[in-house]
């Protein structure tokens, strides 16, 4: 086998075995990029306002209330679709949308932390 054939074989093997990640910006349509840019503007505003845990928490509550969330009252009775939140010492927020089924049948949970808000880009 000559050098040219070896290189060709090695190239084919490399293509087969190794990933070749591409920047999603190269794969997205102009409309998708515009939507992502629009989303990012709101996120950048949030980061500008919420530079600390307490500021981020206060802004999260403001946005939650704007979306129909109310402070949780342990004495209240809630029905499916109700939106409530709890603020823990001004440093953490828990948002909940009351479901149709009892908790014993499970819950859907999404969690995030706000101890160092920032944009963290990954491939």
C-alpha positions in Angstrom: 0.0 0.0 0.0 1.5 3.3 -1.0 1.4 6.6 1.0 -1.6 8.0 -0.9 -3.7 4.9 -0.2 -2.7 5.0 3.5 -3.7 8.6 3.8 -7.0 7.9 2.1 -7.7 4.9 4.3 -6.8 6.9 7.4 -9.0 9.8 6.3 -12.0 7.5 5.9 -11.4 5.9 9.3 -11.1 9.3 10.9 -14.4 10.4 9.4 -16.0 7.1 10.6 -14.7 7.2 14.1 -14.4 10.9 15.1 -17.2 13.4 15.5 -17.0 16.6 13.6 -19.1 19.1 15.6 -20.5 22.1 13.7 -21.5 25.4 15.1 -25.3 25.5 15.2 -25.2 29.0 13.7 -24.0 27.4 10.5 -26.9 25.0 10.4 -29.7 27.4 11.5 -32.0 29.3 9.2 -32.1 33.1 9.3 -35.5 32.9 11.0 -34.2 30.6 13.7 -31.2 32.9 14.3 -33.5 35.9 14.6 -35.6 34.1 17.2 -32.5 33.1 19.1 -31.3 36.7 19.1 -34.6 37.9 20.3 -34.6 35.4 23.2 -31.0 36.4 24.1 -32.0 40.1 24.4 -34.4 39.2 27.2 -31.8 37.0 28.8 -29.2 39.7 28.6 -31.6 42.1 30.3 -32.1 39.6 33.1 -28.4 39.2 33.6 -27.9 43.0 33.6 -30.6 43.3 36.4 -29.6 40.2 38.3 -25.9 40.5 39.0 -26.3 39.0 42.5 -28.4 36.2 43.8 -30.8 38.6 45.5 -31.2 40.8 42.4 -31.7 37.7 40.2 -34.2 36.4 42.7 -36.2 39.7 42.8 -36.2 39.8 39.0 -37.3 36.2 38.7 -40.2 37.0 41.1 -41.1 40.1 39.1 -41.2 38.1 35.9 -43.1 35.2 37.5 -45.8 37.6 38.8 -46.0 39.2 35.4 -46.8 35.6 34.1 -49.5 35.0 36.7 -47.6 33.4 39.6 -48.7 34.4 43.1 -47.0 33.8 46.5 -47.7 30.4 47.9 -50.0 30.3 50.9 -49.9 27.0 52.8 -53.5 27.6 54.0 -54.9 28.0 50.5 -56.4 25.3 48.3 -55.1 25.2 44.8 -56.5 23.7 41.6 -54.9 22.4 38.5 -53.2 25.2 36.6 -52.7 27.5 39.5 -49.2 29.1 39.5 -47.4 29.8 42.8 -44.0 30.7 44.0 -41.9 30.6 47.2 -39.0 32.9 47.9 -36.3 31.5 50.2 -34.5 34.3 52.1 -34.3 36.4 49.0 -31.7 34.0 47.5 -33.8 31.2 45.9 -37.1 31.0 44.1 -39.3 27.9 43.7 -42.0 28.2 41.0 -44.8 25.6 40.7 -47.7 25.0 38.4 -50.2 22.8 40.1 -50.9 19.6 38.2 -54.0 17.5 37.7 -52.8 14.3 39.3 -51.9 13.8 42.9 -48.2 14.2 43.9 -48.1 10.4 44.7 -48.2 9.8 40.9 -45.1 11.9 40.4 -44.0 15.4 39.6 -42.1 17.1 36.8 -39.1 19.0 38.2 -36.8 21.5 36.6 -34.0 23.1 38.7 -31.4 25.7 38.2 -29.1 27.8 40.4 -28.4 31.5 40.4 -25.3 31.8 42.5 -23.3 33.1 39.5 -25.6 34.2 36.6 -23.8 34.2 33.3 -24.0 33.1 29.7 -22.3 29.7 29.5 -22.0 28.7 25.9 -21.3 25.0 25.0 -21.2 23.1 21.7 
